[in-house]
Amino acid sequence: MPHISIEYSRNLEARLDMPGFLRVVRDAAVQTGVFPPAGIRVRAFAADHVLIADGQSDHAFIDIGIRLRGGRSPEDKARATAAVFAAAEAFCADDLAANSLMLSLEMRDIDPALSPKTSSIRRFLPGDMQA
């Protein structure tokens, strides 16, 4: 795992390549070495109704939430948080420079005792992704 959930204001779809953004976030998570590629799940949800700051319709946001099972060191989590956020920020750099955009990320642990899991995905992945 992790589960990476991205909420964003729908007005960004005209300004940013959102499928590309998901790929960048996933690739950054893989490159940290902290998360097994087979366990990474990235999904995005557009918010149709938002009210940001003073209510101007051109304000936008992206909020990245990363949930992961416990067991990783605080150093690994901090390194992964910084790497994924840096990749997201680099992807959004032009929009951040030209428009009103709020970008945030939060990583939090899932208690493994309270989060049962099962999966058959590894059987369907190439050998280098089965870890």
C-alpha positions as CSV (number, residue, x, y, z in Angstrom):
1,M,0.0,0.0,0.0
2,P,-0.4,3.2,0.1
3,H,-3.8,4.5,-0.9
4,I,-3.3,7.9,-2.5
5,S,-6.5,9.9,-2.8
6,I,-6.5,13.2,-4.5
7,E,-9.3,15.7,-4.2
8,Y,-9.3,18.7,-6.6
9,S,-11.5,21.5,-7.7
10,R,-13.1,20.6,-11.0
11,N,-12.0,23.9,-12.6
12,L,-8.4,22.4,-12.7
13,E,-9.4,20.0,-15.5
14,A,-9.2,22.9,-17.9
15,R,-5.8,23.9,-16.6
16,L,-3.9,20.7,-15.7
17,D,-3.6,17.2,-17.2
18,M,-5.1,15.4,-14.2
19,P,-4.4,11.8,-15.5
20,G,-0.8,13.0,-16.0
21,F,-0.8,14.3,-12.4
22,L,-1.8,10.9,-11.1
23,R,1.0,9.2,-13.0
24,V,3.6,11.7,-11.6
25,V,2.3,11.1,-8.1
26,R,2.4,7.3,-8.5
27,D,5.9,7.4,-10.1
28,A,7.2,9.6,-7.3
29,A,5.8,7.2,-4.7
30,V,7.4,4.2,-6.5
31,Q,10.8,6.0,-6.7
32,T,10.9,6.6,-3.0
33,G,11.4,2.8,-2.5
34,V,9.2,3.2,0.6
35,F,6.1,1.7,-1.0
36,P,5.8,-1.6,-3.0
37,P,4.6,-0.8,-6.5
38,A,2.0,-3.5,-6.4
39,G,0.3,-1.9,-3.5
40,I,0.1,1.7,-4.7
41,R,-3.4,2.9,-5.5
42,V,-3.9,6.4,-6.8
43,R,-7.4,7.8,-7.4
44,A,-8.7,11.3,-7.9
45,F,-12.1,12.9,-7.2
46,A,-13.2,16.2,-8.6
47,A,-15.1,18.5,-6.3
48,D,-18.0,20.1,-8.2
49,H,-18.9,22.5,-5.5
50,V,-16.2,24.5,-3.8
51,L,-15.9,27.8,-2.0
52,I,-12.3,28.8,-1.7
53,A,-11.0,32.0,0.2
54,D,-13.0,34.9,-1.2
55,G,-15.2,32.8,-3.4
56,Q,-13.7,33.7,-6.8
57,S,-14.4,30.9,-9.2
58,D,-10.8,30.7,-10.6
59,H,-9.3,29.7,-7.2
60,A,-8.4,26.0,-7.3
61,F,-7.0,23.3,-5.0
62,I,-5.4,19.9,-4.9
63,D,-5.3,17.9,-1.7
64,I,-3.3,14.7,-1.7
65,G,-4.0,12.2,1.1
66,I,-1.7,9.2,1.6
67,R,-2.8,6.5,3.9
68,L,-0.5,3.6,4.6
69,R,-0.2,0.7,7.0
70,G,2.0,1.2,10.0
71,G,5.5,-0.1,10.2
72,R,7.5,2.5,8.3
73,S,10.1,4.6,10.1
74,P,9.4,8.3,10.7
75,E,12.4,9.0,8.5
76,D,11.0,7.0,5.6
77,K,7.6,8.6,5.9
78,A,9.1,12.1,6.0
79,R,11.3,11.3,2.9
80,A,8.4,9.9,1.0
81,T,6.1,12.8,1.9
82,A,8.8,15.3,0.7
83,A,9.4,13.4,-2.5
84,V,5.8,13.0,-3.5
85,F,5.0,16.6,-2.6
86,A,8.0,17.9,-4.6
87,A,6.9,15.9,-7.7
88,A,3.4,17.3,-7.4
89,E,4.6,20.8,-6.9
90,A,7.0,20.5,-9.9
91,F,4.1,19.3,-12.0
92,C,1.9,22.2,-11.0
93,A,4.7,24.8,-11.1
94,D,3.4,26.6,-14.2
95,D,-0.1,26.8,-12.9
96,L,1.1,27.9,-9.4
97,A,3.0,30.7,-11.1
98,A,0.0,31.9,-13.3
99,N,-3.1,31.1,-11.2
100,S,-4.5,30.8,-7.8
101,L,-3.9,27.2,-6.7
102,M,-3.6,25.6,-3.2
103,L,-1.6,22.4,-3.1
104,S,-1.4,20.2,0.0
105,L,-0.5,16.7,1.1
106,E,-1.0,14.7,4.3
107,M,0.4,11.3,5.1
108,R,-1.2,9.2,7.8
109,D,-0.9,5.7,9.2
110,I,-3.6,3.1,9.1
111,D,-3.8,0.7,12.1
112,P,-3.2,-2.7,10.5
113,A,-5.3,-4.4,13.2
114,L,-8.3,-2.4,12.1
115,S,-7.8,-2.6,8.4
116,P,-7.9,-6.2,6.9
117,K,-6.7,-6.6,3.3
118,T,-6.7,-9.2,0.6
119,S,-5.6,-9.0,-3.0
120,S,-4.9,-11.1,-6.1
121,I,-3.3,-8.3,-8.1
122,R,0.3,-9.5,-7.7
123,R,-0.6,-12.6,-9.8
124,F,-1.5,-10.2,-12.7
125,L,1.5,-7.9,-12.6
126,P,4.9,-8.2,-14.3
127,G,7.6,-9.9,-12.2
128,D,9.4,-6.6,-11.4
129,M,6.2,-5.2,-9.8
130,Q,5.2,-8.1,-7.6
131,A,7.0,-6.9,-4.5
